[in-house]
Amino acid sequence: MVQTNQAWDWGVELRDEERSELELLRGTVAQLRRQLAQADDSVRMSRQREQDASQALRQLDEARPWQRRRVRTALRTRQLL
C-alpha cells in the first residue's frame, strides 16, 4: 500500500460544478428514498391482502354447505370476493 502524507482536508470548498452535482445527487437520493418507502408500503399492503385472501379461502373451504352463503356474504362485505 502506498503511504502518503496528505491528509483529508474536510474544510475544502467545492467548485460550483461540484456543488451543483452534489445537490443533484442529494435530490436523487431523496427521490429514491421516497420511492423505496412507497414500495415498502405497497409490499406491506400486498402481504396483508394475501393473508386476508388466504384466510377467506380457508373460511370458505371449512364452511358447511348450509353456511357458505353466509360466509360468501361476509367475504363480499370485506371485499374479498
Secondary structure, DSSP 8 states (H G I E B T S, - for coil): ---------TT----HHHHHHHHHHHHHHHHHHHHHHHHHHHHHHHHHHHHHHHHHHHHHHHS-GGGHHHHHHHHHHTT--
